[in-house]
Amino acid sequence: MQLARVVGRATSTVKHPTLKGWRMLLVQPLTPTGGADGAPQLVIDNQGGRKGDTVIISSDGKTAREMVGSENTPARWYVLGIVD
């Protein structure tokens, strides 16, 4: 699990069939002090995160596969929750 800031969202006309219907956000992982920690990541979101929100993300591929209901999805990162 890691904190990240939502920097935008992704719009796609063509995507993997397992990602149809999923919101996709572009997030910047954060260090504990609030600085950028690596490259931005594309995550699936079912929590309703918006640009500027701080979210909790996870890279647990097994849970991502369970969320989308497919063993062959390319999704790995997902939003666990939104920080108040």
Contact map, one row per residue, 1 for C-alpha under 8 A:
111000000000000000000000000000000000000000000000000000011110000000000000000000000000
111100000000000000000000000011000000000000000000000000011100000000000000000000000000
111110000000000000000000000011100000000000000000000001111000000000000000000000000000
011111000000000000000000001111000000000000000000000001111000000000000000000000000000
001111100000000000000000001111000000000000000000001111100000000000000000000000000000
000111111000000000000000111100000000000000000000111111100000000000000000000000000000
000011111000000000000000111100000000000000000000001100000000000000000000000000000000
000001111100000000000000111000000000000000000000011000000000000000000000000000000000
000001111110000000000011110000000000000000000000001000000000000000000000000000000000
000000011111000000000011110000000000000001000000000000000000000000000000000000000000
000000001111100000000001000000000000000000000000000000000000000000000000000000000000
000000000111111000000000000000000000000000000000000000000000000000000000000000000000
000000000011111000000000000000000000000000000000000000000000000000000000000000000000
000000000001111100000000000000000000000000000000000000000000000000000000000000000000
000000000001111110110000000000000000000000000000000000000000000000000000000000000000
000000000000011111110000000000000000000000000000000000000000000000000000110000000000
000000000000001111110000000000000000000000000000000000000000000000000000000000000000
000000000000000111110000000000000000000000000000000000000000000000011100100000000000
000000000000001111111100000000000000000000000000000000000000000000010000101000000000
000000000000001111111100000000000000000000000000000000000000000000000000000000000000
000000000000000000111110000000000000000000000000000000000000000000000000000000000000
000000000000000000111111000000000000000000011100000000000000000000000000000000000000
000000001100000000001111100000000000000000011100000000000000000000000000000000000000
000000001110000000000111110000000000000001111000000000000000000000000000000000000000
000001111100000000000011111000000000000001111000100000000000000000000000000000000000
000001111100000000000001111100000000000111100000000000000000000000000000000000000000
000111110000000000000000111110000000000111100000000000000000000000000000000000000000
000111100000000000000000011111000001111110000000000000000000000000000000000000000000
011110000000000000000000001111100001111110000000000000000000000000000000000000000000
011110000000000000000000000111111111100000000000000000000000000000000000000000000000
001000000000000000000000000011111111100000000000000000000000000000000000000000000000
000000000000000000000000000001111110000000000000000000000000000000000000000000000000
000000000000000000000000000001111110000000000000000000000000000000000000000000000000
000000000000000000000000000001111111000000000000000000000000000000000000000000000000
000000000000000000000000000001111111100000000000000000000000000000000000000000000000
000000000000000000000000000111100111110000000000000000000000000000000000000000000000
000000000000000000000000000111100011111000000000000000000000000000000000000000000000
000000000000000000000000000110000001111100000000000000000000000000000000000000000000
000000000000000000000000000110000000111110000000000000000000000000000000000000000000
000000000000000000000000011110000000011111000000000000000000000000000000000000000000
000000000000000000000000011110000000001111100000000000000000000000000000000010000000
000000000100000000000001111000000000000111110000000000000000000000000000000010000000
000000000000000000000001111000000000000011111000000000001000000000000000001111100000
000000000000000000000111100000000000000001111100000000000000000000000000001011100000
000000000000000000000111100000000000000000111111100000000000000000000000000001100000
000000000000000000000110000000000000000000011111000000000000000000000000000000100000
000000000000000000000000000000000000000000001111100000000000000000000000000000111100
000000000000000000000000000000000000000000001111110000000000000000000000000000000000
000001000000000000000000100000000000000000001011111010100000000000000000000000000100
000001010000000000000000000000000000000000000001111110000000000000000000000000000000
000011111000000000000000000000000000000000000000111110000000000000000000000000000000
000011100000000000000000000000000000000000000000011111000000000000000000000000000000
000011000000000000000000000000000000000000000000111111100000000000000000000000000110
001111000000000000000000000000000000000000000000000111110000000000000000000000000111
001111000000000000000000000000000000000000000000100011111000000000000000000000111110
111100000000000000000000000000000000000000000000000001111100000000000000000000111110
111100000000000000000000000000000000000000100000000000111110000000000000000011111000
110000000000000000000000000000000000000000000000000000011111000000000000000011110000
100000000000000000000000000000000000000000000000000000001111100100000000000111000000
000000000000000000000000000000000000000000000000000000000111111100000000000110000000
000000000000000000000000000000000000000000000000000000000011111110000000001110000000
000000000000000000000000000000000000000000000000000000000001111111000000000000000000
000000000000000000000000000000000000000000000000000000000001111111100000000000000000
000000000000000000000000000000000000000000000000000000000011111111110000001111000000
000000000000000000000000000000000000000000000000000000000000111111111111101100000000
000000000000000000000000000000000000000000000000000000000000011111111110000000000000
000000000000000000000000000000000000000000000000000000000000001111111000000000000000
000000000000000001100000000000000000000000000000000000000000000111111100100000000000
000000000000000001000000000000000000000000000000000000000000000011111110000000000000
000000000000000001000000000000000000000000000000000000000000000011011111100000000000
000000000000000000000000000000000000000000000000000000000000000011001111100000000000
000000000000000000000000000000000000000000000000000000000000000010000111110000000000
000000000000000101100000000000000000000000000000000000000000000010010111111000000000
000000000000000100000000000000000000000000000000000000000000000000000001111100000000
000000000000000000100000000000000000000000110000000000000000100110000000111111000000
000000000000000000000000000000000000000000100000000000000011100110000000011111000000
000000000000000000000000000000000000000011110000000000001111100100000000001111100000
000000000000000000000000000000000000000000111000000000001110000100000000001111110000
000000000000000000000000000000000000000000111110000000111100000000000000000011111100
000000000000000000000000000000000000000000000010000000111100000000000000000001111100
000000000000000000000000000000000000000000000010000000111000000000000000000000111110
000000000000000000000000000000000000000000000010100011110000000000000000000000111111
000000000000000000000000000000000000000000000000000011110000000000000000000000001111
000000000000000000000000000000000000000000000000000001000000000000000000000000000111
